[in-house]
Amino acid sequence: MTPKLPEAHILIVDDDERIRDLLKKFLSRNGYLVSTARDARHARRLLDGLEFDLLVVDVMMPGEDGFSLTRDLSDRIATPILLLTARGESEDRIRGLEAGADDYLPKPFEPRELLLRINAILRRIPKAPSGNEPPKTLHMGAIRYDLTRGELWLGQELIRLTATENQLMRIFSARPNEAISRAELVAELGRDDGQAQERAVDVQITRLRRKIEADPKVPRYLQTVRGAGYMLAPD
């Protein structure tokens, strides 16, 4: 399968040398440029000097774990993160999404499934505008969302969105003032259906509300429509 973005640069962060080597060989054969890091500290050194299109981070690492690394990086950089975890419990997966991960994949997994997840995340990254296309902006109080660039702003401050949060904004922006069910959102995001994925969407909605709402507990713009799903109601 050819990646959506040929030669995208991926960083694999895993303390298991065998897994690092296997993933590097597999993803390289599928058209990606791949670097590896043995732990969070090593990953930070690489991130200081290189730019990556996506990070694949193992949760269970000695020293700083993947949750902590993801939480810190998601507040500082826009690079999407996919977590690998040996834990299959839903609460651990939700914890990863709450930390800022764009997706998760429990171990053991098929390399082909990892490739599909990576492709799906990279497809969600906003593309740079071409030509002199005028900006299309959605206003939500003091917050504005630039649909052309996929950017969320508060005044002159750029608010960092994960790739999944950005895709949700694009979905809602295309259907303003219309309720969209959780199942539809799961399908639009290219995820497998099921209650676990719908719960994951709920987590992403909660994170998104923290970025666009004055009071996330009483949302004005990203509303819950009882029995129907979620609705974006811009100004």
Stockholm file with secondary structure:
# STOCKHOLM 1.0

chainA/1-235         MTPKLPEAHILIVDDDERIRDLLKKFLSRNGYLVSTARDARHARRLLDGLEFDLLVVDVMMPGEDGFSLTRDLSDRIATPILLLTARGESEDRIRGLEAGADDYLPKPFEPRELLLRINAILRRIPKAPSGNEPPKTLHMGAIRYDLTRGELWLGQELIRLTATENQLMRIFSARPNEAISRAELVAELGRDDGQAQERAVDVQITRLRRKIEADPKVPRYLQTVRGAGYMLAPD
#=GR chainA/1-235 SS CCCSSTTCEEEEECSCHHHHHHHHHHHHHTTCEEEEESSHHHHHHHHHHCCCSEEEEESCCSSSCHHHHHHHHHTTCCCCEEEEESCCCHHHHHHHHHHTCSEEEESSCCHHHHHHHHHHHHHHSCCCCCTTCCCCEEEETTEEEETTTTEEEETTEEECCCHHHHHHHHHHHHSTTCCBCHHHHHHHTTCCCSHHHHHHHHHHHHHHHHHHCSSTTSCSSEEEETTTEEEECCC
#=GC SS_cons         CCCSSTTCEEEEECSCHHHHHHHHHHHHHTTCEEEEESSHHHHHHHHHHCCCSEEEEESCCSSSCHHHHHHHHHTTCCCCEEEEESCCCHHHHHHHHHHTCSEEEESSCCHHHHHHHHHHHHHHSCCCCCTTCCCCEEEETTEEEETTTTEEEETTEEECCCHHHHHHHHHHHHSTTCCBCHHHHHHHTTCCCSHHHHHHHHHHHHHHHHHHCSSTTSCSSEEEETTTEEEECCC
//
